Amino acid sequence: MDSLITAAARALAAGDPLGALNRVALRDDAAALALRGIAMAQLGDLERARSLLRRAARAFGPKEAVARARCVVAEAEIALASRDLGWPAKTLDMARAILDEQGDPVNAAHAGYLEVRRLLLIGRLDEAERALAALDPAPCPPALRTAHELVVAGIAIRRLRTKAARTALTRAAEAARQADIPALTAEVESAARTLDAPAARLIERGEERVLRLDAVETVLASQVLVVDACRHAVRQAGTVVSLATRPVLFVLARALAEAWPGDVARDALIALAFRGKVADESHRVRLRVEVGRLRTLLRPLADLRATKRGFALAPRRDGTIAVLARPVEEEHGAVLAFLADGESWSSSALALALGASQRTVQRALDSLAAAGKVQSFGRGRARRWMTPPVPGFTTALLLPAFLPGD
């Protein structure tokens, strides 16, 4: 390898893409194309970076399997950054195996962390934890150790283990300091701010307060009976009754919880659950049926009692009832939660992450765009959606598959 290629590679490793481009910008050999692609990725021109890396992979000869595998890993990182979550994982696995066999453990580990980050992003926490357990960060350079700790923190945050998350972020900050890459340091600092940002609202006895993640963890571990509007469930001390597929029952449960220790009139429940302007006898019959279903489901946690004017909820154990709500309630909150990371997403990637159909996601995006809450750029398959993050709010509780007990 010539001196310019070596110098460019060192510049990229230090987070200096302009310094790397100064050395290889006018060259079209395979190694230079690969380095130019990585440099463009660091500068944010992901489409140009992807094109250069594909050219580099084709330009490397049949005996240069390791170089081609490195291009695949770099392209996978670009796919992750551009939220192309449908990028073939098997291709990355094959590249990782080649790097492992050919004595490039650092890039093999990098490929492993990319797959873990993808699993984390789409909410497959159990798979992410298993994949992470197979990776040893000890022999890795500081940049990869930082990536390891960020993934550990990400899983802990989504599991609502804030103490473990803070410990991992402390280790990540130290590794980032050793790596001396400004972008990496900024990523760690951004993740750390998540722990101190408002994460949810707690509504109890008619009063409302904003909670950080550690306070949310404390509430969910307590004896408080929580009607969780983030995940459409009812929880108490580890016992969870999911109402995610029963929207009418959840509306009733939330209304009763917000009114506790009082009751809610039948006409008010009908208006909330069935959106009927005038309550007729058919609505009252349906309400009795739905209340009976809710009473059966909540029997391990609470009693649902009839009163003179309506119904009231009462916990079976000593304690209070509260509603845990999103910091900002929005009809398409789950879509906004993913877009709030500041990255550009395709509708297909959002559908994969949400576990919803692409048509459903597209309707949500169109509605949000009409309201001026998101914007798109590009056309066809290259179309991407994004929105600035909501200042001062963490999105961990908005994401659809990340709270414990599901």
C-alpha positions in Angstrom: 0.0 0.0 0.0 1.4 3.4 -1.0 2.1 6.2 1.4 -0.9 8.4 0.3 -3.4 5.5 0.8 -1.9 4.9 4.3 -2.0 8.5 5.2 -5.6 8.8 4.0 -6.7 5.7 6.0 -5.1 7.2 9.1 -6.9 10.5 8.6 -10.2 8.7 8.3 -9.5 6.7 11.4 -8.9 10.0 13.2 -12.2 11.4 11.9 -10.6 13.8 9.4 -12.4 13.1 6.1 -11.2 16.3 4.4 -7.6 15.3 5.2 -8.2 12.0 3.6 -9.8 13.5 0.5 -6.8 15.8 0.0 -4.7 12.7 -0.5 -6.9 10.5 -2.7 -9.6 12.8 -4.3 -8.1 12.5 -7.8 -7.4 8.8 -7.8 -9.7 6.1 -9.2 -7.9 2.9 -8.1 -9.8 0.5 -5.9 -8.3 1.5 -2.5 -8.7 5.2 -3.2 -12.3 4.7 -4.3 -13.0 2.9 -1.0 -11.4 5.6 1.1 -13.2 8.3 -0.8 -16.4 6.6 -0.2 -15.8 6.4 3.6 -14.8 10.1 3.6 -17.9 11.1 1.8 -19.9 9.1 4.3 -18.3 10.9 7.2 -19.1 14.2 5.4 -22.8 13.2 5.2 -23.1 12.6 1.4 -24.4 9.0 1.8 -25.5 8.4 -1.8 -22.2 9.4 -3.2 -20.5 7.3 -0.6 -22.5 4.3 -1.4 -21.7 4.7 -5.1 -18.0 5.0 -4.5 -17.9 1.9 -2.3 -19.7 -0.2 -4.8 -17.2 0.9 -7.5 -14.4 0.0 -5.1 -15.8 -3.4 -4.4 -16.0 -4.1 -8.2 -12.5 -2.8 -8.8 -10.8 -5.0 -6.2 -9.5 -8.3 -7.8 -10.8 -11.8 -7.0 -7.9 -12.4 -4.7 -8.7 -9.3 -2.6 -11.6 -10.8 -0.7 -10.8 -8.9 2.5 -10.8 -5.5 0.8 -14.2 -6.3 -0.8 -15.6 -7.5 2.6 -14.4 -4.2 4.1 -16.4 -2.3 1.4 -19.5 -4.4 2.3 -19.1 -3.4 5.9 -18.7 0.2 5.1 -21.8 0.1 2.8 -23.7 -1.6 5.6 -22.8 1.3 7.9 -24.1 3.8 5.3 -27.3 1.8 5.0 -27.8 2.0 8.8 -27.1 5.7 8.8 -29.5 6.3 6.0 -32.1 4.0 7.8 -32.1 1.5 5.0 -33.2 -1.3 7.4 -34.0 -3.7 4.6 -30.3 -3.9 3.6 -29.5 -7.7 3.4 -28.1 -8.9 6.7 -26.8 -12.1 5.1 -24.4 -10.0 3.0 -23.0 -8.4 6.1 -22.7 -11.9 7.9 -20.7 -13.2 4.9 -18.4 -10.2 5.0 -17.9 -10.6 8.7 -17.0 -14.3 8.3 -14.4 -13.5 5.6 -12.8 -10.8 7.8 -12.7 -13.2 10.7 -11.2 -16.0 8.7 -8.6 -13.7 7.1 -7.3 -12.1 10.3 -9.1 -8.8 10.4 -10.8 -9.0 13.8 -11.4 -5.2 14.1 -13.5 -4.9 11.0 -15.2 -8.2 11.8 -16.2 -6.8 15.2 -17.3 -3.6 13.5 -19.6 -5.7 11.3 -21.0 -7.3 14.4 -21.8 -4.0 16.1 -23.6 -2.8 12.9 -25.9 -5.8 13.1 -26.5 -5.2 16.8 -27.3 -1.5 16.2 -29.8 -2.5 13.5 -31.5 -5.0 15.8 -31.7 -2.3 18.5 -33.1 0.2 16.1 -36.0 -2.1 15.1 -36.7 -3.1 18.7 -35.5 -6.7 18.7 -33.9 -6.3 22.1 -33.5 -10.0 22.9 -31.7 -10.7 19.6 -29.5 -7.6 20.1 -28.5 -8.7 23.6 -27.5 -12.2 22.3 -25.5 -10.8 19.4 -23.8 -8.3 21.8 -22.8 -11.0 24.2 -20.9 -12.7 21.5 -18.7 -9.6 20.9 -15.6 -8.9 23.1 -14.8 -5.1 23.2 -11.5 -5.6 25.1 -9.2 -5.9 22.1 -11.0 -3.3 20.0 -9.7 0.2 19.4 -11.4 3.0 21.4 -13.9 3.9 18.7 -15.3 0.4 18.6 -15.3 0.3 22.4 -17.4 3.4 22.3 -19.8 1.8 19.9 -20.1 -1.2 22.2 -20.9 0.9 25.3 -23.4 3.0 23.3 -25.3 -0.2 22.3 -25.2 -1.4 26.0 -26.6 1.9 27.0 -29.2 1.9 24.3 -30.5 -1.6 25.4 -30.5 -0.5 29.0 -32.5 2.7 28.3 -35.1 0.7 26.4 -35.3 -1.8 29.2 -35.6 1.1 31.6 -32.4 0.2 33.5 -31.2 3.7 34.0 -28.3 2.9 36.4 -26.8 0.5 33.9 -27.3 3.0 31.1 -25.4 5.7 33.0 -22.6 3.4 33.8 -22.3 2.3 30.2 -22.4 6.0 29.0 -19.6 6.8 31.4 -17.4 4.1 29.9 -18.5 5.3 26.4 -17.4 8.9 27.2 -13.9 7.6 28.4 -13.5 5.5 25.2 -14.6 8.4 23.0 -12.1 10.6 24.8 -9.3 8.1 23.9 -10.5 7.9 20.3 -10.4 11.7 20.1 -13.1 11.8 17.3 -15.4 14.8 17.8 -18.4 13.2 16.1 -18.1 10.2 18.4 -17.9 12.4 21.5 -21.0 14.3 20.3 -22.9 11.0 19.9 -22.1 10.0 23.4 -23.1 13.4 24.8 -26.4 13.2 22.9 -27.1 9.8 24.3 -26.3 11.0 27.9 -28.8 13.9 27.5 -31.5 11.3 26.9 -31.3 10.2 30.5 -31.9 13.8 31.8 -34.6 14.7 29.4 -38.4 14.5 30.1 -39.5 11.1 29.2 -43.2 10.9 30.1 -46.1 12.6 32.0 -47.6 11.0 35.1 -51.3 11.9 35.7 -52.4 11.1 39.2 -55.4 12.4 41.2 -56.0 15.1 38.6 -52.4 16.4 38.8 -49.8 16.1 36.2 -46.0 16.0 36.5 -43.2 15.3 34.0 -40.8 12.4 34.7 -37.3 11.5 33.6 -36.5 8.0 32.7 -35.2 7.1 36.1 -38.5 8.3 37.7 -40.4 6.3 35.1 -38.4 3.2 36.2 -39.2 3.9 39.8 -42.9 4.3 39.2 -43.2 1.1 37.2 -41.3 -0.8 39.9 -43.6 0.5 42.6 -47.0 -0.6 43.8 -48.7 2.2 41.8 -51.3 0.7 39.3 -50.2 2.3 36.1 -52.3 2.7 33.0 -49.5 3.0 30.5 -50.5 5.1 27.5 -47.1 4.6 25.9 -47.6 0.9 25.4 -51.4 0.6 25.9 -51.2 -1.7 28.9 -52.0 -1.7 32.6 -49.1 -2.5 34.9 -48.4 -3.0 38.6 -45.1 -4.2 40.1 -44.2 -6.4 37.2 -47.7 -7.7 36.3 -48.8 -6.5 32.9 -52.1 -6.7 31.2 -51.7 -5.7 27.5 -54.6 -3.8 25.8 -52.6 -3.0 22.7 -55.1 -4.8 20.5 -58.1 -3.6 22.4 -58.3 0.1 21.8 -61.8 0.6 23.2 -60.9 -1.2 26.4 -57.8 0.9 26.7 -59.8 4.2 26.3 -62.1 3.1 29.1 -59.2 2.1 31.3 -57.4 5.4 30.8 -60.6 7.5 31.5 -61.3 5.6 34.7 -57.7 5.9 35.8 -57.6 9.6 35.2 -60.8 10.0 37.2 -59.6 7.9 40.2 -60.5 7.9 43.0 -63.7 9.3 41.5 -66.0 7.7 38.9 -66.8 8.5 35.3 -70.4 9.0 34.0 -71.7 6.4 31.5 -72.4 9.1 28.9 -68.9 10.4 29.2 -67.4 6.9 28.7 -69.7 6.3 25.7 -68.6 9.6 24.1 -64.9 8.7 24.7 -65.0 5.0 23.6 -67.6 5.1 20.9 -67.5 8.7 19.8 -71.2 8.9 20.0 -72.7 12.4 20.3 -75.9 11.1 21.8 -75.9 8.0 24.0 -78.8 5.7 23.0 -79.8 2.3 24.4 -77.5 0.4 22.0 -74.5 2.4 23.2 -75.4 1.6 26.8 -75.6 -2.1 26.1 -72.3 -2.0 24.3 -70.7 -0.1 27.2 -71.9 -2.8 29.6 -70.3 -5.5 27.4 -67.0 -3.7 27.1 -66.9 -2.9 30.8 -67.5 -6.6 31.5 -64.6 -7.5 29.2 -62.3 -4.9 30.9 -63.3 -6.1 34.4 -62.3 -9.7 33.5 -59.0 -8.6 32.1 -58.1 -6.4 35.0 -59.3 -8.8 37.7 -55.7 -9.6 38.8 -54.9 -5.9 39.4 -58.1 -3.9 40.0 -61.9 -4.0 40.6 -64.2 -2.2 38.2 -67.3 -1.2 40.1 -70.6 0.3 39.0 -71.7 3.5 40.6 -74.9 5.4 40.5 -73.8 7.5 37.5 -71.1 5.3 35.9 -68.1 3.2 36.8 -65.0 3.5 39.0 -61.7 1.7 39.1 -60.1 0.6 42.4 -56.7 -1.2 42.8 -56.8 -4.6 44.6 -53.5 -3.9 46.4 -52.8 -0.9 48.5 -51.6 2.0 46.4 -52.7 4.6 43.9 -53.7 4.6 40.3 -51.9 6.8 37.7 -51.7 7.3 34.0 -48.3 7.3 32.3 -48.6 9.3 29.1 -46.2 10.4 26.4 -44.5 13.8 26.9 -46.2 15.0 23.7 -49.4 13.1 22.6 -49.8 12.8 18.9 -52.1 10.6 16.8 -49.0 9.3 14.9 -46.6 9.5 17.8 -44.8 6.2 17.0 -43.9 7.5 13.5 -42.7 10.8 15.0 -40.7 9.0 17.6 -38.5 7.4 15.0 -38.2 10.5 12.9 -37.2 12.5 16.0 -33.7 11.0 15.9 -33.0 13.6 13.2 -32.1 11.0 10.5 -33.9 10.6 7.2 -36.2 7.5 7.0 -37.8 5.7 4.1 -41.4 4.6 4.5 -40.4 1.0 4.1 -37.8 1.3 6.9 -40.4 2.9 9.2 -42.8 0.1 8.4 -40.2 -2.5 9.3 -39.3 -0.8 12.5 -42.9 -0.3 13.5 -44.1 -3.7 12.5 -46.8 -2.1 10.4 -47.8 -2.2 6.8 -46.1 0.3 4.4 -49.5 1.6 3.4 -50.4 2.4 7.0 -47.1 4.2 7.5 -47.5 6.1 4.3 -50.9 7.4 5.3 -49.5 8.5 8.6 -46.6 10.3 6.9 -49.0 12.0 4.5 -51.1 13.2 7.4 -48.1 14.5 9.3 -46.8 16.2 6.2 -50.1 17.9 5.6 -49.9 19.2 9.2 -46.4 20.5 8.6 -44.8 18.1 11.1 -42.6 16.2 8.7 -41.0 16.8 5.4 -39.8 14.6 2.6 -37.1 14.9 -0.1 -36.3 12.7 -3.1 -38.7 10.7 -5.2 -39.7 7.1 -5.6 -37.6 4.6 -3.7 -35.2 7.3 -2.9 -37.8 9.4 -1.0 -36.9 10.0 2.6 -38.8 11.6 5.5 -37.5 13.5 8.5 -38.3 16.1 11.2 -36.2 18.0 13.7 -36.1 16.4 17.1 -38.5 17.8 19.8 -36.1 19.9 21.9 -35.7 18.6 25.4 -37.6 15.4 25.1 -36.4 11.8 24.9 -38.2 9.5 22.5 -37.5 6.2 24.3 -41.0 5.8 25.6 -42.6 6.7 22.3 -40.9 3.9 20.4 -43.3 1.0 19.9 -41.5 -2.1 21.3 -39.1 -0.9 24.0 -40.8 -1.0 27.4 -40.3 -4.0 29.6 -43.0 -6.5 30.2 -44.2 -6.9 26.6 
